[in-house]
Amino acid sequence: MQNIPSGYASLQPTPAIPKKDRGVFLTVVLGFQTLAALWGTLITVIGGAKLDRFTDGGGSWQEIHHVTTHIVLAVAIFEIAKLASLMGMWAWKRWALLLYYAASALGLVAVWKLTGSLSYWEITAVVFMGIATLPRWLMFED
């Protein structure tokens, strides 16, 4: 063992930090998911803005408009949460994975409650995200 003066102790080699390799598959999945979330947010905002143009001539429009406005607001919040989770996943944050899966689960339940059927596109997106992220779970930081 060598005697290294105390002033030179910082010159000791430090252990290498493992590089976080995103890989092609995870990059493509994150890219497509981000585009889908941006598109969903845009369509939701445009659709919500056009709700005021419709009238049915009866008194029931106020009730329908009130419920529809809440649905549009919920979908917009859902899409923004997915965008935030995708940005967090790009930065290797574990909270982003949890937010993504929670938002996807709530989205599936909401679609099922509103339409009576499941969104196979959303299920496919969640499966692909799971295949891409779960093997790299330990790379994501708290």
C-alpha positions as MATLAB code, in Angstrom:
seq = 'MQNIPSGYASLQPTPAIPKKDRGVFLTVVLGFQTLAALWGTLITVIGGAKLDRFTDGGGSWQEIHHVTTHIVLAVAIFEIAKLASLMGMWAWKRWALLLYYAASALGLVAVWKLTGSLSYWEITAVVFMGIATLPRWLMFED';
ca = [
       0.000    0.000    0.000;
       1.320    3.426   -0.914;
       1.583    6.337    1.437;
      -0.254    9.163   -0.294;
       0.039   12.620    1.263;
      -3.294   13.960    2.481;
      -3.359   16.732   -0.141;
      -3.258   14.185   -2.935;
      -5.982   11.855   -1.659;
      -8.501   13.380   -4.064;
      -6.449   12.107   -6.998;
      -7.477    8.547   -6.210;
      -9.571    7.003   -9.004;
     -13.288    7.142   -8.288;
     -15.563    4.247   -9.161;
     -17.302    4.693  -12.504;
     -20.960    5.657  -12.384;
     -22.944    3.304  -14.607;
     -24.296    5.055  -17.682;
     -28.057    5.119  -18.023;
     -28.765    3.645  -21.405;
     -32.241    4.579  -22.575;
     -32.074    2.310  -25.598;
     -33.864    2.620  -28.898;
     -37.090    0.944  -27.798;
     -37.621    3.148  -24.722;
     -36.736    6.265  -26.727;
     -39.254    5.380  -29.441;
     -41.971    4.519  -26.902;
     -41.404    7.794  -25.017;
     -41.448    9.719  -28.297;
     -44.707    8.201  -29.528;
     -46.339    8.551  -26.104;
     -45.340   12.220  -25.971;
     -46.770   12.864  -29.430;
     -49.996   11.084  -28.451;
     -50.295   13.096  -25.222;
     -49.646   16.379  -27.066;
     -52.242   15.460  -29.686;
     -54.752   14.455  -27.007;
     -54.217   17.731  -25.139;
     -54.636   19.761  -28.330;
     -57.812   17.939  -29.361;
     -59.235   18.267  -25.848;
     -58.594   22.008  -25.719;
     -60.008   22.587  -29.218;
     -63.026   20.377  -28.530;
     -63.661   22.060  -25.195;
     -63.475   25.506  -26.800;
     -66.075   24.537  -29.402;
     -68.618   23.266  -26.857;
     -70.129   26.736  -26.513;
     -71.204   26.745  -30.174;
     -73.704   23.919  -29.768;
     -77.255   24.496  -28.637;
     -80.197   22.177  -28.643;
     -82.909   24.788  -28.197;
     -84.096   23.243  -24.937;
     -83.399   23.775  -21.289;
     -81.355   20.601  -20.953;
     -78.301   22.138  -22.640;
     -77.109   23.727  -19.398;
     -76.961   20.362  -17.641;
     -75.249   18.657  -20.574;
     -72.810   21.549  -20.940;
     -71.947   21.441  -17.227;
     -71.185   17.699  -17.279;
     -69.331   17.890  -20.593;
     -67.178   20.750  -19.332;
     -66.136   18.645  -16.355;
     -65.309   15.711  -18.607;
     -63.197   17.917  -20.895;
     -61.398   19.386  -17.884;
     -60.694   15.897  -16.488;
     -59.336   14.701  -19.848;
     -57.123   17.786  -20.116;
     -55.723   17.172  -16.615;
     -55.184   13.515  -17.512;
     -53.252   14.433  -20.676;
     -51.146   17.035  -18.852;
     -50.321   14.479  -16.144;
     -49.193   12.040  -18.834;
     -47.026   14.732  -20.434;
     -45.444   15.525  -17.063;
     -44.796   11.838  -16.425;
     -43.197   11.380  -19.848;
     -40.892   14.354  -19.252;
     -39.996   12.915  -15.854;
     -39.262    9.518  -17.395;
     -36.932   11.191  -19.872;
     -35.078   12.620  -16.842;
     -34.986    9.150  -15.190;
     -37.345    9.957  -12.294;
     -39.158    7.075  -10.597;
     -42.121    9.269   -9.582;
     -42.774    9.729  -13.306;
     -43.209    5.988  -13.813;
     -45.654    5.819  -10.941;
     -47.558    8.877  -12.240;
     -47.734    7.370  -15.726;
     -49.136    4.059  -14.536;
     -51.585    5.759  -12.133;
     -52.825    8.143  -14.854;
     -53.155    5.273  -17.316;
     -55.133    3.185  -14.831;
     -57.465    6.096  -14.048;
     -57.827    6.786  -17.764;
     -58.790    3.183  -18.472;
     -61.363    3.219  -15.675;
     -62.781    6.538  -16.901;
     -63.098    5.327  -20.493;
     -64.724    2.109  -19.300;
     -67.211    4.042  -17.119;
     -68.065    6.514  -19.897;
     -68.255    4.151  -22.866;
     -68.705    0.686  -21.392;
     -65.676   -0.644  -23.268;
     -61.932   -0.637  -22.795;
     -59.481    1.362  -24.871;
     -57.234   -1.206  -26.496;
     -54.900    1.558  -27.686;
     -54.328    2.653  -24.103;
     -53.806   -0.933  -22.948;
     -51.273   -1.456  -25.753;
     -49.461    1.765  -24.820;
     -49.236    0.700  -21.166;
     -47.938   -2.755  -22.148;
     -45.257   -1.253  -24.403;
     -44.261    1.221  -21.688;
     -44.014   -1.638  -19.197;
     -41.826   -3.656  -21.550;
     -39.598   -0.621  -22.086;
     -39.308    0.659  -18.502;
     -39.616   -2.207  -16.044;
     -36.245   -3.815  -16.935;
     -34.666   -0.399  -16.219;
     -36.565    0.198  -12.957;
     -33.376    0.469  -10.877;
     -31.957    3.144  -13.170;
     -34.773    5.523  -12.293;
     -33.962    7.793   -9.347;
     -36.250    8.546   -6.423;
];
